């Protein structure tokens, strides 16, 4: 029985050695397949890197274009704001001038009316003094 057990162990060892010897070419095929896949992945990685660089350049150009547009818009906004401020100043000046002119005319008219009132009071007073009360 001991001899039979030793024989089985030897047989298993021999069969295992033959399997690893025959498995060698299969491992080489696997290695070549993995190497081919690695090459494909490297190519894809390079393409992706190139695409990323291209997109970065496009993004940079678009940002510069947008910054230019923003600067142009801000300049136009300032011009319009300055024009609006100048227009407001002109309108306020015109209104102020018209108000001052009207105020001056009203003061002259007021003085004229005061003079007429004083004149009428003086005439009234004179008339009242000249008349004698009736009894």
C-alpha positions as CSV (number, residue, x, y, z in Angstrom):
1,X,0.0,0.0,0.0
2,X,2.9,2.3,0.8
3,X,4.3,1.6,-2.6
4,X,1.0,2.4,-4.2
5,X,0.8,5.7,-2.4
6,X,4.3,6.6,-3.4
7,X,3.5,5.7,-7.0
8,X,0.4,8.0,-7.0
9,X,2.4,10.9,-5.6
10,X,5.1,10.4,-8.3
11,X,2.4,10.2,-11.0
12,X,0.8,13.4,-9.8
13,X,4.2,15.2,-9.7
14,X,5.0,14.0,-13.2
15,X,1.6,15.0,-14.5
16,X,2.0,18.5,-12.9
17,X,5.4,19.0,-14.5
18,X,4.0,18.1,-17.9
19,X,1.2,20.5,-17.4
20,X,3.5,23.4,-16.6
21,X,5.7,22.4,-19.5
22,X,2.8,22.4,-21.9
23,X,1.4,25.5,-20.3
24,X,4.4,27.5,-21.3
25,X,3.3,28.3,-24.8
26,X,-0.1,29.3,-23.5
27,X,1.5,31.8,-21.1
28,X,3.5,33.2,-24.0
29,X,0.2,33.8,-25.9
30,X,-1.3,35.4,-22.9
31,X,1.7,37.7,-22.5
32,X,1.6,38.7,-26.1
33,X,-2.2,39.4,-25.9
34,X,-1.6,41.5,-22.8
35,X,1.2,43.3,-24.5
36,X,-1.0,44.0,-27.5
37,X,-3.7,45.3,-25.2
38,X,-1.2,47.5,-23.4
39,X,-0.1,48.9,-26.8
40,X,-3.7,49.6,-27.7
41,X,-4.4,51.3,-24.4
42,X,-1.2,53.4,-24.8
43,X,-2.4,54.5,-28.2
44,X,-5.8,55.4,-26.9
45,X,-4.2,57.3,-24.0
46,X,-2.0,59.3,-26.4
47,X,-5.1,60.1,-28.5
48,X,-7.0,61.2,-25.4
49,X,-4.1,63.3,-24.3
50,X,-3.9,65.0,-27.7
51,X,-7.7,65.6,-27.6
52,X,-7.4,67.1,-24.1
53,X,-4.6,69.4,-25.3
54,X,-6.7,70.4,-28.3
55,X,-9.7,71.1,-26.1
56,X,-7.5,73.1,-23.7
57,X,-6.3,75.3,-26.6
58,X,-9.9,75.8,-27.8
59,X,-11.0,76.6,-24.3
60,X,-8.2,79.1,-23.9
61,X,-9.0,80.8,-27.2
62,X,-12.7,81.0,-26.3
63,X,-11.9,82.5,-22.8
64,X,-9.7,85.2,-24.5
65,X,-12.4,85.9,-27.0
66,X,-15.0,86.2,-24.2
67,X,-12.7,88.5,-22.2
68,X,-12.3,90.7,-25.2
69,X,-16.0,90.9,-25.6
70,X,-16.4,91.7,-21.9
71,X,-13.9,94.5,-22.1
72,X,-15.6,95.9,-25.2
73,X,-19.0,95.7,-23.5
74,X,-17.7,97.4,-20.3
75,X,-16.2,100.2,-22.4
76,X,-19.5,100.7,-24.2
77,X,-21.3,100.6,-20.9
78,X,-19.1,103.4,-19.6
79,X,-19.7,105.5,-22.7
80,X,-23.4,105.1,-22.3
81,X,-23.3,105.9,-18.6
82,X,-21.2,109.0,-19.3
83,X,-23.7,110.1,-21.9
84,X,-26.6,109.4,-19.6
85,X,-24.9,111.4,-16.8
86,X,-24.2,114.3,-19.2
87,X,-27.9,114.2,-20.4
88,X,-29.1,114.3,-16.8
89,X,-26.9,117.3,-16.0
90,X,-28.1,119.1,-19.1
91,X,-31.8,118.4,-18.2
92,X,-31.3,119.5,-14.6
93,X,-29.5,122.6,-15.8
94,X,-32.3,123.4,-18.2
95,X,-34.9,122.9,-15.5
96,X,-32.9,124.9,-13.0
97,X,-32.5,127.8,-15.5
98,X,-36.3,127.7,-16.4
99,X,-37.1,127.7,-12.7
100,X,-34.8,130.5,-11.9
101,X,-36.2,132.6,-14.8
102,X,-39.8,131.9,-13.7
103,X,-38.8,132.7,-10.1
104,X,-37.3,136.0,-11.2
105,X,-40.5,136.9,-13.2
106,X,-42.7,136.0,-10.3
107,X,-40.6,138.2,-7.9
108,X,-40.9,141.1,-10.4
109,X,-44.6,140.5,-10.6
110,X,-44.8,140.3,-6.8
111,X,-43.0,143.6,-6.4
112,X,-45.2,145.2,-9.0
113,X,-48.3,143.9,-7.2
114,X,-47.0,145.1,-3.8
115,X,-46.4,148.5,-5.3
116,X,-50.0,148.6,-6.7
117,X,-51.4,147.5,-3.4
118,X,-49.4,150.2,-1.6
119,X,-50.6,152.8,-4.2
120,X,-54.2,151.7,-3.8
121,X,-53.9,151.8,0.0
122,X,-52.5,155.3,-0.3
123,X,-55.4,156.3,-2.6
124,X,-57.9,154.7,-0.3
125,X,-56.4,156.4,2.7
126,X,-56.4,159.7,0.9
127,X,-60.0,159.3,-0.2
128,X,-61.1,158.3,3.3
129,X,-59.4,161.4,4.8
130,X,-60.8,163.7,2.1
131,X,-64.3,162.5,2.7
132,X,-66.0,163.6,5.8
133,X,-68.2,161.2,7.6
134,X,-71.9,161.7,6.8
135,X,-74.1,162.4,9.7
